Amino acid sequence: MDLIIIGAGPAGLAAAHAARARGLSVRILEARTRVGGRVVTTLMGGHPVDLGAHWLHAGPINPVVALARSKGWRLKRAPVESHLFVDGRRHRPAQVAGYHAAFGRADRALAAMAGRPDIAADDDVAAARLPPLGQWARPVGAITGLVCGRPLAEVSARDFASSEYADNLFAPEGFGTLLARLGRDLPVALDAPVTAIDWSGQTVRLTTRRGVAEAVKVLVTAPPVVLQGGAIRFTPPLPEATQAALAAFRPALYEHVLLRWPNAPFQGADRIATLTGRRLPGLGLLTRLDGTALHYLEFDAPLSQACGPDRTAKAAHLARTILAGQFGARALRGLAVLAATDWQSDPLACGSWSSVPPGHAAIRDVLAMPVAERLAFAGEATDHAQWGTVGGAWMQGTQAVGRLFGPA
């Protein structure tokens, strides 16, 4: 093979499409029994529900959006309306506007730091770069930490990705369904984990459960935190700079707790709700998915880590405790917790995406650099502008083929 790709997530699928467009022989080796990686759709009562990535972020620059539209697949714009509840009381439009203005100030301040060219300087914690936000400091800090996957005290100030919420879209049939379509007709070997890569010769040899494969070049799209655990043995060892970059990543945690809550105090389909108050810094929901009684309650890193091994039961208890504290126990009549995702315990994910801690802002670029012109890494972890997103992973998979084989 000209190219073997490890992983059939967004980056791996994109790389396979790009390689085929160049006329290269390509094969994907995937450890799971399905394509998609951390993008998967299931049916709940006949309704498609994403238990991984759900948003098609930044529509105008998202390559997956462009590809889906080129194929005539249906997408819908994500509404920009939102709810704000403080201690269970819905805030008036003027107060909601004040909250969003504070959120915008924080977003601009952090995005300005991330965009400066002297990336090695002042790479301190993101929390230290927040502007004064008055009464909205706690909820803005908490929700920004949620979308970063870790508390802002644990995130590099130079690695913040600004989110333009007005440009997002959803796939009505499920993002996982859409991505599975993009994997059709690609040469994917499922249930084929790679355990070793020998790049000592002119070609690269890979040890898999099914035997040994060989290629001119190899692209690894497994998450960095998975590689930290020694899932793949490299011979010879990777260069010190690559090893240091891989070791520096931390798992971002963003888990869905799927609720069926017919009498929830939210109106309008697919709206973001922020809950805050005296005992709750800030928590997010996506309410009434596609106009149904289904809701995502989003657990940030601290709540995700608090769930422990018996995840669904503990997540259900935490969800009920939080919501009862906001709205009272009577408001929870009819509420059912249907599922709780657990990407942090998934051995092929080890988290929802890849987070960069303070002092390590350059590691995404370092990891993206090919090794000996025949081994490369790609995924959302190697993208500065759209890390943590399927669009970023897809773009990096495409660009990695160019880094390995040169301009098309």
C-alpha positions, 0 to 999 in steps of 0.5 A: 500500500502507498498509505495505511491509515490507523483509525476510521474516525473523521481524520482517517476517513478524510485522509482516505478520501484525499489519498484516493483522489491522488490515485494512491492505494490506501487502506484503513485499519480500525480497532472498533467494529464500526467507523466514526470514532467518537461520532456515533448515532443510536436510536432512542424510541425511534429517534436518532441521538448522537452519543458523541459529536453532535454539532457541525461547528463553524459551517462556512469553514467546515469541510464536512458541511461542504461535503455533505451539501455537495452530496445533497444531504440534509442539514439544518441550522442550529438555532441561536436562541437560548435560555438562562435560569438562575436558581430555577428562575427564567431570566428576562431578555435584558438579563440574557443579553447581559450574560451573552455580552459577558460571554462574548467579552470572555470569548474575544479576550481568550481568542485574542490571546490564542491568535497572537504570533508569539505563541511561546510567550506568556503561555499561562492559564486561560482563567488568568486571561478572562476580563472582569465580568461582574455577576456573570464571572462564575457562569461564563467561566464554568460554561467556557470550561465546559466547551474547552473540556477542562476547567480554565485553570487547566487550559493553555491561554494560547490554545483557546478556539473561539466558537461562532454559534450562529454558524453551526448546523445539525444532521437530522439523521444524526452526525454518526449516520452522516459520517458512516455514509462518508465511510462507505466504499472506503477500504476499511478493515474493522476490528483490526487494532494495530499494536506495533509500528516498525518504521526502521526500514524504507517501508513501514510494517504494522503488526495487527490482530490479523497479521502484518501489513506493510506500506510506504507511509503510515498515518496514525489518527488515534487520540494522543491520550490513547497513545500515551498508554502504549496502545501502539509500540513504535520501533525505533522509538519516536523522536523526543520532540514527538514523544514530548508532544504526545505526553503533554496532551490531557483528556478533555471531558464533555459527556452527554446525559440524555434525558427524556423530560416531557414537562421540562421548563424549556420551550423551542427546539434545539436551544442552549440552556444555561443553569446557574445560581448560588450553588451551581456555577454553570451548567449547560443543556441542549433542550428539546432535540428536534422538538422532542422531549429529549434533552442533553444535560452536558457534564463538564470535566469535574462532573464527569470525573465524579461519576465513577465506574457505575456511570449511568446510575451515578450520572442519573443521581447527579442529574436529578440532584442538580435539576431538583436544586434548580427547579424543585423535586416536583418539576422532575416528574416524568423525567427519565435518564436514558443514557450517559456517555463515558468517553473517558473510560473508552480505551480507544478514546480516553476522553472526548477530545485532546486538551493542551495544558498551560505551557504547551501551546506548541504541541499541536504543531509538533505532533503534526510534523511527519516523522522521517517522511513516512510516518505522521499523526493527524486528528482534531489534536493537530488542529489549532483553529478547530480542535475538538471538532469533527471539522478540525479532524477532517481538515487535518486528515486531508492536510496530513496526506499533503504533508506526507506526499507533497502537493497534489 
